């Protein structure tokens, strides 16, 4: 099993920055992909950014403002969020997909961290 713990959310004014972190632990052999999703009130969960063997991908709404990065030695993924807008307000969830030590594929979600951007 894989467990994910997010940190770094909070309240920030529009134009400000936050950095989210997500650390994976458990019986991990390899993490193929790690990413961030978000869900605003009354809306569906959406992809924000993902890092996998093919590189990185971002939602159009965050391109140029958010940067995803990984520390594979620590099984940790980060999301640097700059020039935040009120519409970025949401619960941000970390997601990881990979291979467990027993050889089975695993996917895990974090519990989420609240990001609130005031205007």
Secondary structure, DSSP 8 states (H G I E B T S, - for coil): -EEEEEE--EEEETT--EEEEEEEEESEEEEEEEEEEEE-TTS--EEEEEEETTEEEE-TTTTTTEEEEEEGGGTEEEEEE-S--GGG-EEEEEEEEEEETTS-EEEEE---EEEEEE-
